[in-house]
Amino acid sequence: MTWRAFIIGLIGAAAFALLDPYTSFIKSYGWLTASCFPTSAVLALIVLTVGANVLLKLVRRGLELTQPELMLVWCMLIVGAAIPCEGIGRYWYSLLAGPPYMARRPDLLWTQSGALSNAPAGLVLSTDPKSTAAVQYYEGSGEKGRVPWRVWMRPLAEWGLFLLMMYMAVFFLCGILRRQWVDVDRLMFPLARVPLEFTEEDAGRSAGLLPSVVANKAFLIGVIATAAFRLVRACPLFFGATQGMPLTIPLGDVFQGTPLQSADFLNFEFWPVVVGFAFLVPADVSLSVWFFFLFSRAELYAANRMALPRAWGTWSPLMQWQQAGACVAFGTGIAIMARRHLWTVFRNTALWRKMDDAEEPIRYRFAAWGFLVSIAGCLVWYVYEGMGIVTAAVVLAMLFCSFFVYARIVAQGGLYVSRTEWNLAEVVHGVSGGRAFSGPGAVIGQMQGALLLSGSTNTLAPLAMGAFRISSVFKKRRRLLLPALIAALVVAIVCTTYTTLGQAYKTGALNFSDTWSAKDVPMWAFEQADRMIKLPSQSAEPYLGPAIFGGVLTWIVMFMRARFYWWPIHPIGLISISGWHAHRLWLPFFLGWLTKVSIMKLAGGQTLRDARYFFIALILTETFLGGVSALVSTVTHGSVPGF
């Protein structure tokens, strides 16, 4: 860890946070940070490794960036990617400005003892539907439009305080859990293994200009094959087409009008990168993803045949509550598996006993006290804004349960894109019979859910845990990793805010290419909050049967896997059983699983190792070319379509 690596990482985090809002949800030229394996980090890694390092080696050996330096840049970039787009940037500002702007509509009665009138004053841009700042955010104020920073200061500061405390709690808990997940549970961390293996130097080979992995034939074949396949898909662009050849699987169209229509298969685009991650993870995990997805389709088919209510498809209450039950059960299982480690850390912290944490990126005592203080700060924030203390504790516990379940499935299953389909506030509201939330609490719960859960594919927890897994390469100054990550996060927040608000007041958020996040998400969140406030008991619709079924099934699969070594399936698939991303993950995971199992049964260990390098090359090349496509489209203002 060196100053030059820190500066490169900070500049990279700032640059991508300035750029990505524009390329993604504002103009839809491409998505650079929209997953837990962000394209931005891959772009920087390859440019530094096969570009800058080659030049530095030609100038003088020893000047090149070492693996620890490259990994520090990687860690800062992936943590910085938790902000600009699918972290919070895509939704945050519209959730603040949208409610007062949309309250002008005569059919939305939010101001009449409803959601807007109950919204804490510091958590929205204004509670006045006539707010000029809100109108200009959505409609723009011309080429020289200026951001009214004074109006935005309070909501950004109040939400920013909560986000900072929550993010610090995530960092501290990741620091506490690192040893359990890495050394005891020995999770695969496929998203971390890819950059580690790409930058790892072979001790038995003299250092060349390029990384050692480039000398592997399987890796080179993977690069060439992936690039050639991408070129074939881009061929229509050379003949005047407006887009490349899509890898669309029209299952929804195929099953339309057949009995399988009720299983709610969707048309989806095939993602080659997912096949690579599916190959890198254990076979029982990859089997779980596609098996339980098909299991969920069978559930929907059976439920429709029996004419069960609220079972109409992927986003039906049946699926949402079943996922909620599975998530809580899986999170409880994670805590039980780590109970001895957690007890040791917090007990020794309280008794001020010495702990063996010399190899940890954060000292256990500092992490434990930091986590407790951060959690207490979040609870105080909730209560200050108007949420009851008991409800606040439950909401915060379920929020962190969701974060770390997602971190677990990323670390263990390689599910680098996923999304929480169940609504945390509605689950708490339903289980309590409509008595849990006050008016302000309902608004906070729905805004928080839209910001941090249902709209996010790269929350901080899996990114931070991946960074702490990589920390093992830092032989010196390992304790400086946390300050570097915090710096990247803060810079990303500032730069994302600058780009998004600047573009909104220049052209209007209604003119963003992604109107779903600009308009539909804040409208949906406040409609749900308004219903919870005005009709508390009527809107409390608990579906305890699906929730209990999902939780019990998850525990059964976890028990069988722990008790019997021959048990072939993992419970991870139950967490990602349904949703927009699940439709795009199951088939690539099936192909990755089938490839790995076939090689294990029909070929030897050398073939398995070669295939591993092939799929690492596939992941890096496909992601890198996707990033190049986004940058080219951005530079040409869309005149060159994405390829």
PABASE-989327 format. One record per residue (C-alpha): x, z, y. Coordinates in pm, 1 decimal, padded with zeros to 6 digits, always signed. Each point is the difference from the previous one (the first is absolute). Example, Ala and Ser with C-alpha at 12.3 -4.5 7.8 and 13.67 -1.06 7.14 Angstrom:
2
+01230.0|+00780.0|-00450.0
+00137.0|-00066.0|+00344.0
//
This chain:
643
+00000.0|+00000.0|+00000.0
+00163.0|-00119.1|+00321.6
-00092.6|-00044.4|+00362.6
+00001.2|-00378.9|-00028.1
-00245.5|+00011.9|-00291.8
-00223.7|+00237.9|+00196.1
+00003.7|-00225.6|+00306.1
-00075.2|-00310.1|-00209.9
-00287.1|+00181.3|-00170.3
-00141.4|+00121.5|+00331.2
+00022.1|-00345.4|+00158.9
-00163.0|-00151.2|-00308.4
-00283.9|+00253.2|-00000.4
-00061.7|-00066.4|+00370.8
+00017.5|-00377.9|-00035.5
-00243.6|-00021.5|-00288.5
-00237.3|+00249.1|+00163.7
-00002.6|-00216.8|+00311.8
-00045.0|-00320.9|-00199.2
-00227.2|+00080.2|-00292.8
-00322.0|+00086.3|+00187.1
+00023.9|-00341.2|+00164.5
+00076.8|-00192.3|-00320.2
-00254.5|+00182.6|-00215.4
-00334.2|+00116.8|+00137.0
+00027.4|-00153.7|+00348.0
+00090.9|-00357.9|-00100.1
+00004.4|-00000.3|-00385.4
+00330.5|-00186.7|-00024.4
+00116.7|+00227.3|-00281.1
+00024.9|+00362.9|-00108.5
+00339.9|+00165.9|+00025.6
-00075.1|+00367.6|-00068.5
-00328.7|-00006.2|-00190.9
+00111.2|+00163.3|-00325.7
+00221.3|+00272.5|-00144.7
+00256.9|-00274.2|-00066.4
+00004.6|-00138.7|+00354.5
+00112.5|-00354.6|+00064.2
+00180.4|+00122.1|+00312.1
+00236.7|+00216.5|-00205.1
+00069.4|-00282.7|-00247.4
+00075.0|-00241.2|+00285.9
+00246.4|+00243.0|+00155.5
+00161.6|+00087.4|-00335.1
+00067.1|-00361.2|-00096.8
+00117.6|-00101.7|+00347.9
+00241.1|+00294.1|+00008.9
+00118.8|-00039.4|-00359.6
+00047.4|-00373.8|-00037.1
+00037.3|-00078.3|+00370.1
+00165.7|+00266.8|+00211.9
+00207.6|+00146.3|-00282.9
+00140.5|-00338.4|-00098.3
+00112.1|-00061.7|+00358.1
+00149.5|+00349.0|+00027.9
+00190.4|-00045.6|-00326.4
+00137.9|-00331.2|+00121.4
+00122.7|+00167.7|+00316.9
+00153.8|+00294.6|-00182.0
-00065.9|+00181.2|-00323.0
-00132.3|+00350.9|+00056.7
-00211.2|-00087.5|+00303.0
-00307.2|-00082.2|-00208.8
-00298.7|+00231.1|-00028.6
+00025.0|+00215.7|-00310.8
-00288.5|+00072.3|-00234.5
-00073.5|+00341.3|+00160.6
-00013.8|-00166.9|+00341.8
-00229.3|-00275.9|-00123.7
-00223.4|+00257.4|-00166.7
-00023.6|+00206.1|+00318.9
-00120.3|-00313.0|+00182.2
-00246.2|-00066.4|-00283.5
-00135.6|+00356.3|+00010.5
-00049.1|-00008.0|+00376.2
-00176.6|-00336.2|-00018.2
-00240.2|+00096.5|-00277.7
-00092.7|+00324.3|+00178.2
-00040.1|-00188.6|+00326.8
-00232.4|-00240.0|-00185.9
-00251.3|+00284.7|-00038.2
-00116.0|-00063.5|+00358.4
-00035.0|-00358.5|+00133.4
-00270.1|-00155.8|-00213.7
-00151.4|+00139.4|-00320.2
+00128.6|+00347.5|+00081.9
-00193.3|+00092.9|+00314.2
+00068.0|-00271.4|+00259.5
-00266.6|-00238.1|-00120.2
-00280.9|+00255.5|+00053.0
+00113.0|+00283.2|+00227.2
-00051.8|-00153.1|+00342.9
-00334.2|-00162.6|-00084.0
-00127.2|+00329.8|-00141.2
+00073.5|+00156.3|+00339.2
-00140.1|-00277.9|+00220.8
-00270.1|-00141.6|-00226.2
-00263.3|+00277.7|+00009.4
-00057.7|+00004.4|+00379.1
+00009.5|-00380.0|+00015.3
-00247.9|-00050.1|-00284.5
-00228.4|+00280.0|+00120.6
-00120.1|-00242.4|+00268.6
-00201.3|-00178.6|-00267.4
-00367.8|+00103.2|+00011.8
-00024.8|+00022.5|-00379.6
+00283.1|+00256.2|-00027.1
-00131.2|+00335.5|+00123.0
+00329.0|+00186.7|-00025.2
-00030.4|+00156.5|+00342.3
-00335.4|+00171.0|-00071.7
+00117.1|+00315.8|-00177.3
+00190.4|-00224.2|-00237.8
+00357.1|-00081.5|-00093.1
+00137.4|-00092.0|+00342.5
-00153.4|+00300.2|+00173.3
+00146.3|+00224.3|-00275.6
+00343.0|-00161.0|+00005.5
+00268.7|+00235.3|+00132.2
+00091.7|-00123.8|+00347.2
+00367.9|-00028.3|-00083.7
-00047.2|-00210.0|-00314.1
-00163.2|-00309.3|+00149.1
+00088.7|-00202.8|+00305.0
-00320.2|+00110.6|+00171.4
-00346.8|+00131.7|-00080.1
-00143.9|-00216.6|+00276.9
-00134.6|-00339.6|-00114.4
+00084.8|-00135.8|+00344.0
+00371.1|+00068.8|-00046.1
+00195.3|-00276.4|+00173.0
+00306.8|+00067.3|-00214.6
-00201.7|-00053.5|-00318.3
-00159.4|-00319.2|+00130.5
+00335.6|-00144.3|+00104.4
+00152.8|+00093.8|-00336.4
-00254.4|-00219.5|-00176.7
-00051.3|-00274.7|+00256.1
+00341.6|-00013.5|+00162.4
+00087.9|+00004.4|+00365.0
+00195.6|-00321.3|+00046.1
+00359.5|-00109.6|-00040.3
+00122.0|+00277.2|+00230.0
-00226.2|+00263.2|-00145.6
+00160.6|+00341.4|+00004.1
-00054.4|+00274.4|-00252.8
-00166.8|+00304.7|+00161.5
+00248.2|+00239.6|-00155.2
-00143.0|+00298.7|+00185.9
-00334.6|-00044.2|-00179.8
+00167.5|-00048.2|-00336.0
+00239.9|+00292.0|+00034.9
-00231.4|+00277.2|-00117.0
-00145.9|-00159.9|-00316.6
+00340.0|-00133.1|-00101.6
+00157.6|+00340.8|+00057.9
-00266.5|+00198.3|-00189.2
-00006.7|-00234.7|-00298.3
+00377.2|-00034.3|+00020.3
+00043.4|+00377.1|-00027.4
-00208.4|+00007.5|-00318.1
+00179.0|-00301.0|-00145.9
+00339.2|+00150.6|+00075.1
-00087.4|+00330.9|-00168.6
-00154.8|-00179.6|-00297.3
+00298.1|-00232.2|-00037.0
+00241.0|+00293.7|+00015.0
-00199.4|+00176.4|-00272.6
+00027.1|-00317.6|-00211.1
+00376.8|-00015.9|+00052.6
+00044.8|+00365.3|-00091.8
-00216.5|-00021.8|-00312.2
+00185.4|-00313.3|-00109.4
+00324.9|+00192.4|+00040.7
-00134.6|+00280.4|-00217.3
-00130.1|-00234.4|-00271.4
+00298.4|-00234.8|-00014.2
+00183.4|+00185.0|-00279.0
-00316.1|+00041.0|-00208.4
-00092.1|-00368.4|+00018.5
+00352.7|-00144.8|-00024.2
+00192.6|+00237.6|-00228.5
-00272.0|+00169.6|-00207.0
-00280.5|-00254.7|-00029.7
+00250.5|-00288.3|+00027.1
-00240.3|-00235.8|+00168.6
+00101.6|-00365.1|+00011.3
-00022.9|-00056.7|+00380.3
-00000.2|-00380.5|-00043.5
-00033.2|-00060.5|+00374.9
+00319.9|+00197.1|+00056.8
+00184.1|-00145.5|-00299.3
-00024.9|-00357.3|+00132.3
+00213.0|+00052.9|+00316.2
+00229.0|+00243.0|-00183.3
+00081.1|-00247.5|-00276.5
+00029.7|-00287.5|+00245.2
+00265.6|+00178.7|+00207.9
+00178.0|+00175.4|-00287.1
+00357.4|-00111.9|-00055.9
+00136.0|-00045.3|-00351.0
+00291.9|+00240.6|-00046.0
+00163.1|-00233.1|-00253.9
-00007.7|-00305.7|+00225.7
+00210.4|-00074.2|+00302.1
-00202.7|+00000.2|+00318.9
-00112.4|-00347.1|+00103.2
-00172.4|-00130.3|+00306.8
-00345.7|+00038.4|-00153.0
-00154.3|+00296.5|-00184.7
+00096.8|+00038.9|-00365.3
-00351.7|-00072.1|-00119.8
+00029.7|-00359.4|+00123.8
+00248.5|-00067.2|-00281.9
-00273.2|+00071.0|-00256.1
-00140.1|-00326.9|-00138.4
-00348.5|+00141.9|-00048.0
-00006.9|+00109.6|+00364.9
+00108.2|-00345.1|+00120.5
-00261.0|-00167.1|-00219.7
-00261.6|+00233.0|+00147.9
+00101.4|-00090.0|+00355.8
+00000.0|-00374.6|-00067.5
-00325.1|+00001.2|-00198.6
-00184.7|+00210.9|+00257.7
+00124.7|-00208.1|+00293.7
-00091.8|-00323.1|-00182.3
-00347.1|+00131.7|-00080.4
-00045.8|+00094.6|+00364.9
+00110.9|-00348.6|+00105.0
-00252.4|-00161.2|-00234.4
-00274.6|+00216.6|+00149.2
+00108.6|-00111.0|+00349.4
-00004.5|-00374.4|-00086.7
-00346.4|-00066.8|+00151.6
+00143.7|+00094.7|+00341.5
+00227.3|-00305.7|-00012.7
-00306.6|-00222.7|-00024.7
-00194.3|+00139.0|+00295.5
-00183.1|+00288.2|-00169.8
-00071.0|+00311.2|+00204.9
+00100.5|+00237.6|-00277.5
+00208.6|+00007.3|-00313.5
-00130.1|-00009.9|-00354.2
-00196.0|+00324.4|-00051.4
+00034.9|+00189.5|-00326.8
-00370.1|+00073.0|-00017.4
-00166.2|+00124.9|-00317.5
-00375.2|-00072.9|+00040.9
-00136.9|+00255.7|-00245.4
-00292.9|+00080.6|+00225.5
-00105.5|-00365.4|+00006.2
+00051.0|-00039.0|-00375.1
-00224.4|+00295.6|-00084.5
-00260.7|-00080.7|+00265.3
-00340.9|-00038.7|-00164.4
+00116.8|+00143.4|-00333.6
-00060.0|+00348.8|-00145.5
+00353.9|+00092.3|+00106.5
-00093.8|-00041.7|+00367.2
-00109.0|+00365.3|+00000.4
+00358.0|+00100.3|-00090.9
+00084.7|-00103.9|+00358.7
+00320.5|-00195.6|-00053.6
+00124.6|-00152.1|+00326.1
+00190.3|-00313.5|+00087.1
+00353.4|+00109.3|+00080.1
+00343.9|-00126.0|+00087.7
+00267.4|+00047.2|-00264.8
+00303.4|+00201.0|+00118.2
+00321.9|-00086.7|-00194.6
+00183.7|+00308.5|+00131.5
-00239.7|+00224.6|-00190.6
+00111.0|-00153.5|-00331.0
+00353.9|+00112.3|+00079.7
-00096.5|+00359.7|+00072.2
-00223.0|+00005.2|-00309.0
+00301.5|-00097.4|-00210.0
+00221.3|+00268.6|+00152.9
-00232.2|+00291.8|-00079.8
-00059.3|+00152.4|-00346.9
-00234.0|-00198.5|-00224.1
-00258.8|+00279.3|-00020.9
-00031.8|-00001.1|+00379.2
-00039.3|-00376.6|+00035.9
-00248.9|+00003.7|-00288.7
-00200.0|+00269.7|+00178.3
-00046.9|-00203.4|+00319.4
-00162.5|-00305.3|-00154.5
-00175.2|+00187.2|-00283.9
-00185.6|+00241.2|+00226.2
-00089.2|-00275.2|+00244.7
-00173.5|-00188.3|-00281.0
-00148.9|+00331.9|-00107.7
-00153.4|+00035.0|+00347.9
-00145.4|-00351.2|-00027.1
-00157.7|+00099.7|-00331.1
-00143.6|+00309.3|+00170.1
-00160.5|-00209.5|+00273.1
-00139.1|-00242.9|-00253.6
-00150.0|+00282.5|-00208.9
-00136.8|+00179.8|+00307.6
-00173.7|-00314.6|+00119.8
-00142.9|-00065.8|-00344.0
-00146.2|+00351.1|+00006.6
-00118.7|-00051.8|+00360.1
+00184.9|+00309.5|+00122.4
-00022.8|+00055.4|+00377.3
+00305.1|-00020.2|+00227.1
+00202.4|-00203.8|-00251.9
-00011.9|-00338.3|+00168.5
+00368.5|-00084.9|+00004.2
+00359.2|+00074.4|+00089.2
-00082.4|+00204.0|+00310.8
-00305.7|+00171.9|-00144.7
-00032.8|+00381.1|-00003.0
+00049.0|-00009.3|-00377.7
+00354.0|-00134.2|+00040.5
+00085.2|+00198.3|+00313.2
-00099.4|+00338.5|-00137.5
+00160.6|-00071.5|-00333.8
+00326.2|-00079.4|+00179.5
-00035.2|+00318.6|+00204.2
-00038.5|+00208.4|-00315.2
+00296.7|-00173.8|-00163.6
+00214.6|+00052.1|+00311.2
-00074.5|+00373.6|+00021.3
+00058.4|+00042.8|-00374.9
+00327.3|-00193.2|+00010.3
+00116.6|+00192.4|+00308.8
-00079.7|+00327.0|-00176.3
+00199.6|-00120.3|-00300.4
+00299.0|-00083.5|+00220.5
-00011.3|+00350.4|+00151.1
-00024.5|+00162.2|-00343.8
+00300.9|-00195.7|-00127.4
+00202.2|+00108.4|+00303.6
-00131.5|+00358.8|+00008.6
+00320.6|+00169.1|-00117.1
+00214.3|-00190.8|+00246.1
-00241.0|+00063.3|+00288.1
-00030.4|+00368.3|-00088.5
+00377.8|+00037.3|-00013.1
+00048.8|-00165.7|+00337.5
-00268.1|+00194.8|+00187.5
+00073.6|+00332.7|-00172.5
+00372.0|-00021.4|+00069.6
-00075.6|-00107.1|+00356.2
-00221.6|+00303.2|+00056.0
+00252.0|+00238.5|-00163.4
+00293.6|-00168.9|+00173.9
+00179.9|-00064.6|-00327.8
+00273.9|-00255.1|-00043.6
-00112.8|-00339.4|-00133.9
+00192.5|-00286.9|-00153.0
-00072.8|-00271.5|+00253.5
+00344.9|-00131.7|+00090.3
-00095.0|-00350.0|-00118.8
-00336.2|-00008.3|+00176.9
-00058.4|-00197.6|+00322.6
-00186.9|+00302.5|+00142.7
+00081.6|+00362.6|-00075.4
-00282.8|+00154.9|-00196.9
-00039.2|+00297.4|+00232.9
-00022.8|-00223.0|+00305.0
-00239.8|-00235.4|-00179.8
-00226.4|+00282.0|-00119.5
-00029.7|+00168.4|+00338.5
-00029.8|-00335.3|+00173.2
-00283.1|-00104.2|-00231.0
-00189.8|+00326.1|+00052.2
+00039.6|-00013.9|+00379.2
-00103.6|-00367.3|+00011.6
-00308.0|+00063.5|-00215.0
-00094.2|+00299.4|+00215.7
+00037.1|-00219.4|+00308.1
-00232.4|-00261.8|-00150.2
-00261.0|+00267.9|-00074.1
+00022.1|+00134.6|+00355.5
-00042.2|-00355.3|+00130.9
-00312.8|-00053.3|-00210.6
-00154.6|+00326.9|+00117.6
+00092.0|-00066.6|+00362.9
-00172.2|-00338.8|-00016.2
-00318.4|+00152.2|-00143.5
+00021.6|-00003.2|-00379.9
-00073.8|+00316.3|-00198.4
+00299.1|+00173.9|-00153.6
-00126.5|-00021.6|-00359.8
-00090.1|-00366.6|+00035.5
+00336.1|-00064.4|+00164.3
+00184.0|+00159.9|-00291.2
-00195.8|-00205.5|-00255.5
+00046.9|-00324.3|+00194.0
+00372.3|+00059.7|+00042.0
+00043.6|+00086.8|-00369.2
-00181.4|-00317.0|-00107.8
+00192.3|-00205.9|+00255.1
+00332.5|+00112.5|-00145.7
-00135.6|-00043.4|-00351.6
-00074.5|-00363.8|+00082.3
+00341.8|-00049.6|+00164.3
+00199.2|+00132.1|-00292.9
-00211.5|-00160.1|-00269.0
+00073.1|-00328.8|+00174.8
+00368.3|+00094.5|+00020.2
-00003.7|+00072.3|-00372.0
-00156.2|-00329.4|-00102.6
+00250.7|-00184.8|+00219.0
+00295.2|+00196.4|-00139.5
-00117.4|-00023.5|-00360.3
-00204.7|-00317.4|-00011.1
+00140.0|-00237.0|+00261.2
-00342.5|-00043.9|+00162.6
+00153.1|-00094.4|+00331.8
-00338.4|-00088.7|+00152.2
-00311.1|+00205.9|-00055.0
-00270.5|+00164.8|+00203.5
-00223.5|+00304.8|-00026.4
-00349.7|-00140.8|-00045.5
-00182.0|+00333.5|+00002.0
-00094.7|+00164.6|+00327.5
+00147.0|+00350.4|+00025.4
-00244.8|+00122.4|+00265.8
-00301.1|-00124.8|-00194.3
+00119.6|+00164.7|-00320.7
+00039.8|+00336.7|+00173.9
-00328.2|-00052.5|+00184.3
-00183.9|-00091.5|-00319.3
+00135.7|+00282.9|-00214.4
-00088.6|+00254.2|+00270.9
-00355.0|-00130.6|+00028.9
+00056.6|-00106.4|+00360.0
+00110.3|+00344.0|+00120.5
+00378.3|-00044.5|+00022.5
+00045.9|-00186.8|+00326.0
-00083.8|+00088.9|+00355.9
-00068.3|-00287.8|+00239.5
+00362.1|-00027.8|+00116.8
+00117.9|+00057.8|-00356.7
-00201.4|-00298.4|-00126.0
+00154.6|-00223.7|+00265.9
+00351.6|+00123.2|-00079.8
-00054.1|-00043.7|-00373.4
-00123.7|-00356.5|+00029.2
+00264.6|-00103.5|+00252.9
+00273.8|+00155.1|-00209.4
-00126.4|-00166.2|-00316.9
-00005.8|-00343.4|+00162.7
+00344.3|+00054.7|+00151.6
+00193.0|+00158.9|-00286.6
-00180.7|-00076.1|-00325.5
-00246.8|-00284.9|-00040.0
+00189.9|-00233.7|+00230.5
+00356.7|+00078.6|-00101.8
+00216.2|-00159.8|-00268.5
+00330.2|+00158.0|+00099.3
-00042.9|+00365.6|+00083.7
+00312.2|+00200.4|+00068.7
+00011.2|+00202.8|-00324.3
+00108.3|-00278.4|-00241.4
+00242.2|-00140.4|+00257.8
+00159.9|+00338.1|+00070.9
+00021.7|+00083.9|-00370.0
+00171.2|-00332.9|-00062.7
+00248.5|+00076.3|+00277.6
+00077.7|+00341.5|-00150.4
+00049.5|-00163.7|-00341.2
+00256.5|-00232.3|+00157.6
+00173.8|+00299.3|+00164.4
+00206.6|+00048.1|-00316.1
+00235.2|-00277.1|+00120.2
+00088.5|+00199.0|+00312.0
+00305.7|+00198.5|-00099.0
+00061.4|+00127.6|+00352.5
-00230.6|+00114.2|+00279.4
-00305.3|-00009.8|-00227.0
-00177.3|+00254.0|+00220.3
-00002.1|-00250.8|+00286.9
-00247.0|-00219.5|-00188.2
-00305.6|+00191.2|+00124.6
+00092.0|-00024.4|+00372.8
+00066.2|-00372.2|-00048.5
-00340.3|-00050.9|-00161.3
-00177.8|+00198.0|+00272.7
+00175.5|-00207.5|+00266.6
-00111.0|-00323.8|-00169.1
-00357.2|+00127.9|-00023.5
-00021.0|+00103.9|+00366.9
+00154.0|-00326.2|+00120.0
-00247.6|-00195.7|-00215.2
-00295.2|+00187.4|+00153.6
+00118.9|-00067.1|+00356.0
+00073.1|-00369.4|-00061.4
-00324.4|-00062.3|-00189.4
-00197.0|+00158.5|+00282.4
+00177.5|-00213.1|+00258.3
-00068.2|-00330.0|-00181.0
-00358.0|+00068.4|-00105.9
-00127.8|+00135.7|+00329.7
+00192.8|-00260.4|+00197.8
-00156.0|-00284.8|-00198.7
-00346.5|+00156.9|+00009.3
-00005.1|+00033.9|+00378.4
+00143.1|-00347.8|+00034.3
-00229.6|-00197.4|-00231.4
-00263.0|+00250.5|-00120.0
-00027.7|+00161.2|-00342.5
-00310.2|-00209.3|-00069.8
+00234.7|-00298.9|-00002.2
+00227.5|+00149.0|-00265.0
-00006.3|-00206.8|-00317.1
-00088.0|+00311.1|-00200.4
-00336.6|+00097.4|+00146.2
-00073.8|+00219.5|-00301.9
+00250.3|+00263.8|+00108.8
-00071.2|-00045.1|+00371.4
-00378.9|+00012.7|-00016.6
-00144.8|+00071.7|-00344.0
+00209.5|+00302.8|-00098.7
-00075.6|+00213.6|+00310.8
-00366.4|-00102.7|-00014.4
-00026.0|+00095.6|-00367.3
+00182.2|+00333.2|+00050.8
-00225.5|+00107.9|+00287.3
-00316.4|-00120.4|-00171.0
+00087.3|+00219.4|-00298.6
+00082.0|+00295.2|+00225.3
-00322.8|-00053.2|+00195.7
-00201.1|+00006.5|-00321.6
+00175.2|+00317.4|-00118.0
-00080.4|+00171.5|+00332.0
-00362.4|-00107.8|+00040.0
-00104.7|+00006.3|-00366.7
+00230.4|+00255.1|-00161.7
-00199.1|+00072.3|-00315.5
-00139.8|-00353.1|-00043.9
+00346.0|-00157.4|+00035.2
+00153.5|+00238.8|-00254.7
-00019.7|-00212.0|-00312.4
+00227.3|+00151.7|-00263.9
+00064.2|-00205.1|-00312.1
+00142.5|+00279.6|-00207.1
-00050.6|-00178.2|-00332.4
+00249.2|-00280.8|+00073.4
+00240.2|+00247.7|+00166.2
-00004.4|+00234.1|-00301.1
+00033.3|-00293.1|-00238.0
+00303.1|-00134.9|+00189.8
+00164.9|+00342.7|+00014.2
-00063.1|+00089.6|-00364.6
+00114.8|-00340.7|-00123.9
+00320.1|+00033.1|+00203.8
+00071.5|+00343.9|-00145.8
-00067.7|-00124.5|-00352.9
+00243.5|-00288.9|+00040.2
+00261.2|+00233.3|+00156.8
-00040.9|+00249.5|-00285.2
+00026.7|-00266.1|-00268.9
+00308.5|-00146.3|+00161.5
+00165.7|+00343.1|+00022.7
-00101.7|+00104.2|-00353.3
+00059.2|-00313.6|-00206.6
+00309.3|-00214.0|+00042.7
-00176.2|-00305.7|-00147.7
-00277.9|+00003.9|+00260.9
+00025.0|-00351.2|+00154.6
-00164.3|+00034.5|+00340.0
+00060.7|+00179.3|+00329.8
-00264.7|+00141.7|+00238.1
+00134.9|-00183.7|+00306.0
-00242.9|-00285.3|-00050.9
-00294.3|+00233.5|+00057.1
+00118.5|+00067.3|+00355.5
+00013.7|-00369.8|+00088.3
-00306.4|-00092.1|-00204.8
-00180.8|-00195.6|+00267.5
+00035.5|-00141.0|+00347.4
+00128.6|-00304.0|+00187.3
+00357.1|+00038.0|-00126.8
-00100.7|+00084.5|-00356.5
-00145.4|-00349.9|-00037.4
+00339.0|-00144.5|+00095.4
+00213.1|+00234.3|-00209.1
-00155.0|+00002.7|-00345.3
+00085.7|-00354.6|-00115.8
+00365.9|+00007.4|+00117.9
+00035.0|+00341.2|-00163.4
-00139.5|-00145.7|-00320.8
+00255.4|-00282.1|+00011.2
+00286.1|+00240.2|+00077.3
-00107.3|+00230.2|-00282.8
-00037.5|-00290.4|-00242.9
+00343.7|-00136.7|+00089.4
+00171.8|+00334.7|-00042.3
-00172.7|+00089.0|-00327.5
+00072.6|-00345.3|-00142.8
+00370.2|+00024.2|+00086.3
+00020.8|+00352.9|-00143.3
-00154.6|-00114.2|-00329.0
+00154.0|-00344.7|-00038.0
+00338.2|+00014.7|+00174.5
+00285.8|+00243.5|+00046.3
+00112.5|+00240.5|+00266.2
+00218.5|-00259.8|+00171.6
-00300.3|-00225.4|+00056.1
-00190.7|+00295.3|+00143.6
+00284.7|+00074.1|+00243.1
+00025.6|-00365.7|+00102.8
-00374.6|-00016.3|+00055.7
+00027.7|+00308.1|+00220.7
+00247.4|-00179.1|+00229.2
-00221.1|-00310.3|-00001.0
-00298.9|+00198.4|+00125.3
+00205.8|+00186.3|+00261.2
+00101.8|-00342.5|+00131.4
-00363.8|-00110.5|-00004.0
-00107.5|+00304.0|+00202.9
+00273.3|-00037.0|+00261.0
-00021.7|-00379.1|+00034.4
-00380.5|-00018.9|+00020.5
-00012.9|+00283.4|+00254.2
+00286.2|-00141.9|+00206.7
-00154.2|-00347.3|+00016.0
-00333.0|+00152.6|+00097.1
+00176.2|+00171.3|+00289.3
+00174.4|-00321.7|+00103.0
-00338.9|-00174.7|-00004.3
-00147.0|+00265.1|+00229.7
+00294.1|-00020.6|+00243.2
-00009.2|-00379.8|+00013.4
-00374.0|+00001.4|+00068.8
+00052.9|+00260.3|+00272.7
+00283.0|-00187.2|+00170.2
-00200.0|-00325.6|-00004.7
-00321.1|+00180.7|+00108.7
-00172.6|-00110.8|-00317.8
+00080.0|-00370.6|+00027.8
+00192.8|+00030.7|-00328.2
-00245.4|+00147.0|-00252.8
+00101.1|+00275.5|-00232.7
+00166.7|-00119.9|-00318.5
//
